[in-house]
């Protein structure tokens, strides 16, 4: 996921803007992210080398 942020005059820092962005969007994307995470975990479990567990 690539998040491109343009810093505008008056913003304290990129971290502040990131916090604002997440506060606006996290509730909207959290469910999708969980679903993607579970899917990727499922695929990894199906395809990984069992001698080398995931980190």
PQR file of N, CA, C, O and H, with PARSE charges and radii, in Angstrom:
ATOM      1  N   UNK A   1       0.852  -1.186   0.000 -0.4000 1.5000
ATOM      2  CA  UNK A   1       0.000   0.000   0.000 -0.0000 2.0000
ATOM      3  C   UNK A   1       0.888   1.237   0.000  0.5500 1.7000
ATOM      4  O   UNK A   1       1.749   1.391   0.866 -0.5500 1.4000
ATOM      5  N   UNK A   2       0.680   2.101  -0.958 -0.4000 1.5000
ATOM      6  CA  UNK A   2       1.454   3.332  -1.042 -0.0000 2.0000
ATOM      7  C   UNK A   2       0.549   4.502  -0.698  0.5500 1.7000
ATOM      8  O   UNK A   2      -0.492   4.709  -1.322 -0.5500 1.4000
ATOM      9  H   UNK A   2      -0.020   1.976  -1.662  0.4000 1.0000
ATOM     10  N   UNK A   3       0.968   5.265   0.313 -0.4000 1.5000
ATOM     11  CA  UNK A   3       0.185   6.414   0.739 -0.0000 2.0000
ATOM     12  C   UNK A   3       0.966   7.671   0.424  0.5500 1.7000
ATOM     13  O   UNK A   3       1.998   7.947   1.034 -0.5500 1.4000
ATOM     14  H   UNK A   3       1.813   5.096   0.820  0.4000 1.0000
ATOM     15  N   UNK A   4       0.464   8.430  -0.535 -0.4000 1.5000
ATOM     16  CA  UNK A   4       1.142   9.659  -0.936 -0.0000 2.0000
ATOM     17  C   UNK A   4       0.474  10.838  -0.248  0.5500 1.7000
ATOM     18  O   UNK A   4      -0.724  11.065  -0.414 -0.5500 1.4000
ATOM     19  H   UNK A   4      -0.375   8.206  -1.031  0.4000 1.0000
ATOM     20  N   UNK A   5       1.248  11.581   0.521 -0.4000 1.5000
ATOM     21  CA  UNK A   5       0.703  12.730   1.243 -0.0000 2.0000
ATOM     22  C   UNK A   5       1.451  13.978   0.832  0.5500 1.7000
ATOM     23  O   UNK A   5       2.682  14.006   0.822 -0.5500 1.4000
ATOM     24  H   UNK A   5       2.221  11.396   0.656  0.4000 1.0000
ATOM     25  N   UNK A   6       0.699  15.006   0.493 -0.4000 1.5000
ATOM     26  CA  UNK A   6       1.293  16.294   0.164 -0.0000 2.0000
ATOM     27  C   UNK A   6       1.168  17.190   1.393  0.5500 1.7000
ATOM     28  O   UNK A   6       0.062  17.489   1.842 -0.5500 1.4000
ATOM     29  H   UNK A   6      -0.301  14.983   0.502  0.4000 1.0000
ATOM     30  N   UNK A   7       2.310  17.615   1.933 -0.4000 1.5000
ATOM     31  CA  UNK A   7       2.290  18.453   3.127 -0.0000 2.0000
ATOM     32  C   UNK A   7       1.884  19.869   2.733  0.5500 1.7000
ATOM     33  O   UNK A   7       2.480  20.476   1.844 -0.5500 1.4000
ATOM     34  H   UNK A   7       3.209  17.372   1.568  0.4000 1.0000
ATOM     35  N   UNK A   8       0.862  20.381   3.410 -0.4000 1.5000
ATOM     36  CA  UNK A   8       0.370  21.717   3.125 -0.0000 2.0000
ATOM     37  C   UNK A   8       0.910  22.701   4.154  0.5500 1.7000
ATOM     38  O   UNK A   8       1.152  22.315   5.297 -0.5500 1.4000
ATOM     39  H   UNK A   8       0.378  19.887   4.133  0.4000 1.0000
ATOM     40  N   UNK A   9       1.102  23.944   3.783 -0.4000 1.5000
ATOM     41  CA  UNK A   9       1.541  24.968   4.739 -0.0000 2.0000
ATOM     42  C   UNK A   9       0.588  25.019   5.933  0.5500 1.7000
ATOM     43  O   UNK A   9      -0.632  25.012   5.768 -0.5500 1.4000
ATOM     44  H   UNK A   9       0.906  24.258   2.854  0.4000 1.0000
ATOM     45  N   UNK A  10       1.159  25.070   7.129 -0.4000 1.5000
ATOM     46  CA  UNK A  10       0.329  25.143   8.324 -0.0000 2.0000
ATOM     47  C   UNK A  10       0.241  23.815   9.045  0.5500 1.7000
ATOM     48  O   UNK A  10      -0.110  23.778  10.224 -0.5500 1.4000
ATOM     49  H   UNK A  10       2.150  25.076   7.263  0.4000 1.0000
ATOM     50  N   UNK A  11       0.557  22.703   8.349 -0.4000 1.5000
ATOM     51  CA  UNK A  11       0.546  21.406   9.024 -0.0000 2.0000
ATOM     52  C   UNK A  11       1.839  21.245   9.811  0.5500 1.7000
ATOM     53  O   UNK A  11       2.923  21.571   9.327 -0.5500 1.4000
ATOM     54  H   UNK A  11       0.842  22.733   7.391  0.4000 1.0000
ATOM     55  N   UNK A  12       1.707  20.738  11.027 -0.4000 1.5000
ATOM     56  CA  UNK A  12       2.864  20.633  11.911 -0.0000 2.0000
ATOM     57  C   UNK A  12       3.900  19.658  11.350  0.5500 1.7000
ATOM     58  O   UNK A  12       5.097  19.946  11.344 -0.5500 1.4000
ATOM     59  H   UNK A  12       0.826  20.473  11.420  0.4000 1.0000
ATOM     60  N   UNK A  13       3.432  18.517  10.886 -0.4000 1.5000
ATOM     61  CA  UNK A  13       4.381  17.504  10.437 -0.0000 2.0000
ATOM     62  C   UNK A  13       3.652  16.454   9.627  0.5500 1.7000
ATOM     63  O   UNK A  13       2.422  16.398   9.616 -0.5500 1.4000
ATOM     64  H   UNK A  13       2.460  18.283  10.891  0.4000 1.0000
ATOM     65  N   UNK A  14       4.427  15.621   8.948 -0.4000 1.5000
ATOM     66  CA  UNK A  14       3.830  14.527   8.200 -0.0000 2.0000
ATOM     67  C   UNK A  14       3.145  13.550   9.145  0.5500 1.7000
ATOM     68  O   UNK A  14       2.109  12.981   8.802 -0.5500 1.4000
ATOM     69  H   UNK A  14       5.426  15.666   8.957  0.4000 1.0000
ATOM     70  N   UNK A  15       3.711  13.352  10.328 -0.4000 1.5000
ATOM     71  CA  UNK A  15       3.089  12.435  11.290 -0.0000 2.0000
ATOM     72  C   UNK A  15       1.700  12.913  11.684  0.5500 1.7000
ATOM     73  O   UNK A  15       0.770  12.117  11.810 -0.5500 1.4000
ATOM     74  H   UNK A  15       4.552  13.814  10.607  0.4000 1.0000
ATOM     75  N   UNK A  16       1.569  14.229  11.877 -0.4000 1.5000
ATOM     76  CA  UNK A  16       0.257  14.773  12.233 -0.0000 2.0000
ATOM     77  C   UNK A  16      -0.750  14.495  11.130  0.5500 1.7000
ATOM     78  O   UNK A  16      -1.893  14.125  11.398 -0.5500 1.4000
ATOM     79  H   UNK A  16       2.324  14.876  11.774  0.4000 1.0000
ATOM     80  N   UNK A  17      -0.316  14.675   9.889 -0.4000 1.5000
ATOM     81  CA  UNK A  17      -1.225  14.462   8.770 -0.0000 2.0000
ATOM     82  C   UNK A  17      -1.546  12.975   8.616  0.5500 1.7000
ATOM     83  O   UNK A  17      -2.672  12.609   8.278 -0.5500 1.4000
ATOM     84  H   UNK A  17       0.612  14.975   9.671  0.4000 1.0000
ATOM     85  N   UNK A  18      -0.554  12.124   8.864 -0.4000 1.5000
ATOM     86  CA  UNK A  18      -0.800  10.686   8.818 -0.0000 2.0000
ATOM     87  C   UNK A  18      -1.814  10.293   9.872  0.5500 1.7000
ATOM     88  O   UNK A  18      -2.726   9.512   9.600 -0.5500 1.4000
ATOM     89  H   UNK A  18       0.361  12.421   9.138  0.4000 1.0000
ATOM     90  N   UNK A  19      -1.662  10.831  11.080 -0.4000 1.5000
ATOM     91  CA  UNK A  19      -2.602  10.516  12.152 -0.0000 2.0000
ATOM     92  C   UNK A  19      -4.011  10.947  11.761  0.5500 1.7000
ATOM     93  O   UNK A  19      -4.979  10.230  12.015 -0.5500 1.4000
ATOM     94  H   UNK A  19      -0.921  11.465  11.301  0.4000 1.0000
ATOM     95  N   UNK A  20      -4.121  12.126  11.141 -0.4000 1.5000
ATOM     96  CA  UNK A  20      -5.414  12.634  10.698 -0.0000 2.0000
ATOM     97  C   UNK A  20      -5.999  11.721   9.633  0.5500 1.7000
ATOM     98  O   UNK A  20      -7.185  11.393   9.670 -0.5500 1.4000
ATOM     99  H   UNK A  20      -3.335  12.708  10.935  0.4000 1.0000
ATOM    100  N   UNK A  21      -5.152  11.304   8.669 -0.4000 1.5000
ATOM    101  CA  UNK A  21      -5.611  10.434   7.590 -0.0000 2.0000
ATOM    102  C   UNK A  21      -6.138   9.124   8.147  0.5500 1.7000
ATOM    103  O   UNK A  21      -7.210   8.658   7.762 -0.5500 1.4000
ATOM    104  H   UNK A  21      -4.188  11.570   8.639  0.4000 1.0000
ATOM    105  N   UNK A  22      -5.365   8.529   9.065 -0.4000 1.5000
ATOM    106  CA  UNK A  22      -5.807   7.256   9.634 -0.0000 2.0000
ATOM    107  C   UNK A  22      -7.086   7.426  10.442  0.5500 1.7000
ATOM    108  O   UNK A  22      -7.951   6.550  10.433 -0.5500 1.4000
ATOM    109  H   UNK A  22      -4.494   8.908   9.377  0.4000 1.0000
ATOM    110  N   UNK A  23      -7.207   8.552  11.139 -0.4000 1.5000
ATOM    111  CA  UNK A  23      -8.408   8.773  11.942 -0.0000 2.0000
ATOM    112  C   UNK A  23      -9.637   8.859  11.049  0.5500 1.7000
ATOM    113  O   UNK A  23     -10.731   8.468  11.456 -0.5500 1.4000
ATOM    114  H   UNK A  23      -6.504   9.263  11.146  0.4000 1.0000
ATOM    115  N   UNK A  24      -9.463   9.367   9.838 -0.4000 1.5000
ATOM    116  CA  UNK A  24     -10.588   9.498   8.911 -0.0000 2.0000
ATOM    117  C   UNK A  24     -10.909   8.183   8.219  0.5500 1.7000
ATOM    118  O   UNK A  24     -12.072   7.904   7.927 -0.5500 1.4000
ATOM    119  H   UNK A  24      -8.575   9.684   9.508  0.4000 1.0000
ATOM    120  N   UNK A  25      -9.887   7.369   7.955 -0.4000 1.5000
ATOM    121  CA  UNK A  25     -10.085   6.250   7.057 -0.0000 2.0000
ATOM    122  C   UNK A  25     -10.029   4.885   7.721  0.5500 1.7000
ATOM    123  O   UNK A  25     -10.517   3.905   7.158 -0.5500 1.4000
ATOM    124  H   UNK A  25      -8.943   7.596   8.192  0.4000 1.0000
ATOM    125  N   UNK A  26      -9.441   4.806   8.915 -0.4000 1.5000
ATOM    126  CA  UNK A  26      -9.226   3.488   9.515 -0.0000 2.0000
ATOM    127  C   UNK A  26     -10.535   2.734   9.682  0.5500 1.7000
ATOM    128  O   UNK A  26     -10.616   1.543   9.381 -0.5500 1.4000
ATOM    129  H   UNK A  26      -9.045   5.602   9.372  0.4000 1.0000
ATOM    130  N   UNK A  27     -11.564   3.433  10.165 -0.4000 1.5000
ATOM    131  CA  UNK A  27     -12.828   2.761  10.407 -0.0000 2.0000
ATOM    132  C   UNK A  27     -13.428   2.236   9.112  0.5500 1.7000
ATOM    133  O   UNK A  27     -14.180   1.261   9.121 -0.5500 1.4000
ATOM    134  H   UNK A  27     -11.499   4.400  10.409  0.4000 1.0000
ATOM    135  N   UNK A  28     -13.094   2.883   7.993 -0.4000 1.5000
ATOM    136  CA  UNK A  28     -13.654   2.468   6.712 -0.0000 2.0000
ATOM    137  C   UNK A  28     -12.885   1.292   6.111  0.5500 1.7000
ATOM    138  O   UNK A  28     -13.471   0.450   5.430 -0.5500 1.4000
ATOM    139  H   UNK A  28     -12.483   3.675   7.986  0.4000 1.0000
ATOM    140  N   UNK A  29     -11.572   1.232   6.362 -0.4000 1.5000
ATOM    141  CA  UNK A  29     -10.760   0.217   5.696 -0.0000 2.0000
ATOM    142  C   UNK A  29     -10.382  -0.944   6.607  0.5500 1.7000
ATOM    143  O   UNK A  29      -9.857  -1.956   6.144 -0.5500 1.4000
ATOM    144  H   UNK A  29     -11.096   1.915   6.916  0.4000 1.0000
ATOM    145  N   UNK A  30     -10.652  -0.796   7.916 -0.4000 1.5000
ATOM    146  CA  UNK A  30     -10.204  -1.824   8.860 -0.0000 2.0000
ATOM    147  C   UNK A  30     -10.758  -3.197   8.489  0.5500 1.7000
ATOM    148  O   UNK A  30     -10.022  -4.184   8.495 -0.5500 1.4000
ATOM    149  H   UNK A  30     -11.079   0.026   8.292  0.4000 1.0000
ATOM    150  N   UNK A  31     -12.044  -3.267   8.168 -0.4000 1.5000
ATOM    151  CA  UNK A  31     -12.651  -4.565   7.871 -0.0000 2.0000
ATOM    152  C   UNK A  31     -12.015  -5.184   6.634  0.5500 1.7000
ATOM    153  O   UNK A  31     -11.727  -6.381   6.606 -0.5500 1.4000
ATOM    154  H   UNK A  31     -12.642  -2.466   8.163  0.4000 1.0000
ATOM    155  N   UNK A  32     -11.796  -4.357   5.606 -0.4000 1.5000
ATOM    156  CA  UNK A  32     -11.164  -4.857   4.391 -0.0000 2.0000
ATOM    157  C   UNK A  32      -9.744  -5.339   4.676  0.5500 1.7000
ATOM    158  O   UNK A  32      -9.316  -6.371   4.159 -0.5500 1.4000
ATOM    159  H   UNK A  32     -12.029  -3.385   5.629  0.4000 1.0000
ATOM    160  N   UNK A  33      -9.013  -4.579   5.507 -0.4000 1.5000
ATOM    161  CA  UNK A  33      -7.644  -4.957   5.828 -0.0000 2.0000
ATOM    162  C   UNK A  33      -7.622  -6.284   6.564  0.5500 1.7000
ATOM    163  O   UNK A  33      -6.758  -7.122   6.306 -0.5500 1.4000
ATOM    164  H   UNK A  33      -9.361  -3.741   5.927  0.4000 1.0000
ATOM    165  N   UNK A  34      -8.571  -6.486   7.484 -0.4000 1.5000
ATOM    166  CA  UNK A  34      -8.645  -7.750   8.211 -0.0000 2.0000
ATOM    167  C   UNK A  34      -8.920  -8.883   7.235  0.5500 1.7000
ATOM    168  O   UNK A  34      -8.299  -9.942   7.324 -0.5500 1.4000
ATOM    169  H   UNK A  34      -9.273  -5.806   7.693  0.4000 1.0000
ATOM    170  N   UNK A  35      -9.836  -8.674   6.312 -0.4000 1.5000
ATOM    171  CA  UNK A  35     -10.162  -9.708   5.340 -0.0000 2.0000
ATOM    172  C   UNK A  35      -8.945 -10.039   4.485  0.5500 1.7000
ATOM    173  O   UNK A  35      -8.666 -11.210   4.230 -0.5500 1.4000
ATOM    174  H   UNK A  35     -10.341  -7.813   6.240  0.4000 1.0000
ATOM    175  N   UNK A  36      -8.223  -9.022   4.043 -0.4000 1.5000
ATOM    176  CA  UNK A  36      -7.032  -9.244   3.234 -0.0000 2.0000
ATOM    177  C   UNK A  36      -5.982  -9.982   4.051  0.5500 1.7000
ATOM    178  O   UNK A  36      -5.346 -10.911   3.552 -0.5500 1.4000
ATOM    179  H   UNK A  36      -8.449  -8.071   4.250  0.4000 1.0000
ATOM    180  N   UNK A  37      -5.795  -9.578   5.300 -0.4000 1.5000
ATOM    181  CA  UNK A  37      -4.808 -10.216   6.160 -0.0000 2.0000
ATOM    182  C   UNK A  37      -5.139 -11.693   6.337  0.5500 1.7000
ATOM    183  O   UNK A  37      -4.258 -12.547   6.245 -0.5500 1.4000
ATOM    184  H   UNK A  37      -6.311  -8.824   5.705  0.4000 1.0000
ATOM    185  N   UNK A  38      -6.407 -11.991   6.588 -0.4000 1.5000
ATOM    186  CA  UNK A  38      -6.810 -13.372   6.785 -0.0000 2.0000
ATOM    187  C   UNK A  38      -6.599 -14.177   5.505  0.5500 1.7000
ATOM    188  O   UNK A  38      -6.169 -15.328   5.564 -0.5500 1.4000
ATOM    189  H   UNK A  38      -7.123 -11.297   6.662  0.4000 1.0000
ATOM    190  N   UNK A  39      -6.896 -13.586   4.357 -0.4000 1.5000
ATOM    191  CA  UNK A  39      -6.711 -14.269   3.084 -0.0000 2.0000
ATOM    192  C   UNK A  39      -5.236 -14.548   2.833  0.5500 1.7000
ATOM    193  O   UNK A  39      -4.864 -15.656   2.444 -0.5500 1.4000
ATOM    194  H   UNK A  39      -7.246 -12.650   4.309  0.4000 1.0000
ATOM    195  N   UNK A  40      -4.394 -13.537   3.058 -0.4000 1.5000
ATOM    196  CA  UNK A  40      -2.959 -13.720   2.843 -0.0000 2.0000
ATOM    197  C   UNK A  40      -2.411 -14.765   3.801  0.5500 1.7000
ATOM    198  O   UNK A  40      -1.586 -15.595   3.418 -0.5500 1.4000
ATOM    199  H   UNK A  40      -4.696 -12.637   3.374  0.4000 1.0000
ATOM    200  N   UNK A  41      -2.873 -14.726   5.055 -0.4000 1.5000
ATOM    201  CA  UNK A  41      -2.425 -15.719   6.029 -0.0000 2.0000
ATOM    202  C   UNK A  41      -2.829 -17.117   5.573  0.5500 1.7000
ATOM    203  O   UNK A  41      -2.055 -18.065   5.702 -0.5500 1.4000
ATOM    204  H   UNK A  41      -3.543 -14.053   5.366  0.4000 1.0000
ATOM    205  N   UNK A  42      -4.044 -17.243   5.039 -0.4000 1.5000
ATOM    206  CA  UNK A  42      -4.527 -18.528   4.542 -0.0000 2.0000
ATOM    207  C   UNK A  42      -3.643 -19.028   3.410  0.5500 1.7000
ATOM    208  O   UNK A  42      -3.235 -20.190   3.399 -0.5500 1.4000
ATOM    209  H   UNK A  42      -4.673 -16.473   4.933  0.4000 1.0000
ATOM    210  N   UNK A  43      -3.346 -18.141   2.450 -0.4000 1.5000
ATOM    211  CA  UNK A  43      -2.504 -18.521   1.321 -0.0000 2.0000
ATOM    212  C   UNK A  43      -1.112 -18.902   1.816  0.5500 1.7000
ATOM    213  O   UNK A  43      -0.543 -19.899   1.371 -0.5500 1.4000
ATOM    214  H   UNK A  43      -3.678 -17.198   2.459  0.4000 1.0000
ATOM    215  N   UNK A  44      -0.565 -18.109   2.736 -0.4000 1.5000
ATOM    216  CA  UNK A  44       0.773 -18.400   3.252 -0.0000 2.0000
ATOM    217  C   UNK A  44       0.790 -19.753   3.952  0.5500 1.7000
ATOM    218  O   UNK A  44       1.745 -20.519   3.823 -0.5500 1.4000
ATOM    219  H   UNK A  44      -1.027 -17.299   3.098  0.4000 1.0000
ATOM    220  N   UNK A  45      -0.267 -20.036   4.690 -0.4000 1.5000
ATOM    221  CA  UNK A  45      -0.341 -21.308   5.404 -0.0000 2.0000
ATOM    222  C   UNK A  45      -0.400 -22.469   4.413  0.5500 1.7000
ATOM    223  O   UNK A  45       0.165 -23.534   4.661 -0.5500 1.4000
ATOM    224  H   UNK A  45      -1.043 -19.414   4.795  0.4000 1.0000
ATOM    225  N   UNK A  46      -1.076 -22.259   3.308 -0.4000 1.5000
ATOM    226  CA  UNK A  46      -1.221 -23.310   2.309 -0.0000 2.0000
ATOM    227  C   UNK A  46       0.068 -23.540   1.532  0.5500 1.7000
ATOM    228  O   UNK A  46       0.322 -24.651   1.068 -0.5500 1.4000
ATOM    229  H   UNK A  46      -1.536 -21.394   3.107  0.4000 1.0000
ATOM    230  N   UNK A  47       0.893 -22.487   1.385 -0.4000 1.5000
ATOM    231  CA  UNK A  47       2.011 -22.562   0.452 -0.0000 2.0000
ATOM    232  C   UNK A  47       3.376 -22.536   1.116  0.5500 1.7000
ATOM    233  O   UNK A  47       4.380 -22.813   0.460 -0.5500 1.4000
ATOM    234  H   UNK A  47       0.687 -21.584   1.762  0.4000 1.0000
ATOM    235  N   UNK A  48       3.441 -22.204   2.422 -0.4000 1.5000
ATOM    236  CA  UNK A  48       4.747 -22.028   3.049 -0.0000 2.0000
ATOM    237  C   UNK A  48       5.452 -23.367   3.231  0.5500 1.7000
ATOM    238  O   UNK A  48       4.829 -24.429   3.220 -0.5500 1.4000
ATOM    239  H   UNK A  48       2.626 -21.979   2.955  0.4000 1.0000
ATOM    240  N   UNK A  49       6.765 -23.282   3.399 -0.4000 1.5000
ATOM    241  CA  UNK A  49       7.562 -24.450   3.736 -0.0000 2.0000
ATOM    242  C   UNK A  49       7.373 -24.712   5.219  0.5500 1.7000
ATOM    243  O   UNK A  49       7.730 -23.869   6.043 -0.5500 1.4000
ATOM    244  H   UNK A  49       7.270 -22.420   3.409  0.4000 1.0000
ATOM    245  N   UNK A  50       6.821 -25.861   5.575 -0.4000 1.5000
ATOM    246  CA  UNK A  50       6.493 -26.129   6.975 -0.0000 2.0000
ATOM    247  C   UNK A  50       7.741 -26.236   7.837  0.5500 1.7000
ATOM    248  O   UNK A  50       7.652 -26.170   9.063 -0.5500 1.4000
ATOM    249  H   UNK A  50       6.532 -26.546   4.906  0.4000 1.0000
ATOM    250  N   UNK A  51       8.892 -26.400   7.217 -0.4000 1.5000
ATOM    251  CA  UNK A  51      10.139 -26.417   7.981 -0.0000 2.0000
ATOM    252  C   UNK A  51      10.583 -25.010   8.353  0.5500 1.7000
ATOM    253  O   UNK A  51      11.503 -24.833   9.151 -0.5500 1.4000
ATOM    254  H   UNK A  51       8.964 -26.454   6.221  0.4000 1.0000
ATOM    255  N   UNK A  52       9.929 -24.014   7.773 -0.4000 1.5000
ATOM    256  CA  UNK A  52      10.313 -22.626   8.012 -0.0000 2.0000
ATOM    257  C   UNK A  52       9.057 -21.818   8.297  0.5500 1.7000
ATOM    258  O   UNK A  52       8.519 -21.177   7.395 -0.5500 1.4000
ATOM    259  H   UNK A  52       9.182 -24.158   7.125  0.4000 1.0000
ATOM    260  N   UNK A  53       8.572 -21.838   9.564 -0.4000 1.5000
ATOM    261  CA  UNK A  53       7.329 -21.137   9.910 -0.0000 2.0000
ATOM    262  C   UNK A  53       7.414 -19.652   9.592  0.5500 1.7000
ATOM    263  O   UNK A  53       8.495 -19.065   9.536 -0.5500 1.4000
ATOM    264  H   UNK A  53       9.010 -22.358  10.297  0.4000 1.0000
ATOM    265  N   UNK A  54       6.234 -19.059   9.385 -0.4000 1.5000
ATOM    266  CA  UNK A  54       6.215 -17.631   9.085 -0.0000 2.0000
ATOM    267  C   UNK A  54       6.712 -16.846  10.282  0.5500 1.7000
ATOM    268  O   UNK A  54       6.592 -17.286  11.426 -0.5500 1.4000
ATOM    269  H   UNK A  54       5.356 -19.535   9.431  0.4000 1.0000
ATOM    270  N   UNK A  55       7.274 -15.673  10.004 -0.4000 1.5000
ATOM    271  CA  UNK A  55       7.832 -14.832  11.068 -0.0000 2.0000
ATOM    272  C   UNK A  55       6.739 -14.369  12.011  0.5500 1.7000
ATOM    273  O   UNK A  55       7.017 -13.650  12.971 -0.5500 1.4000
ATOM    274  H   UNK A  55       7.372 -15.316   9.075  0.4000 1.0000
TER
END
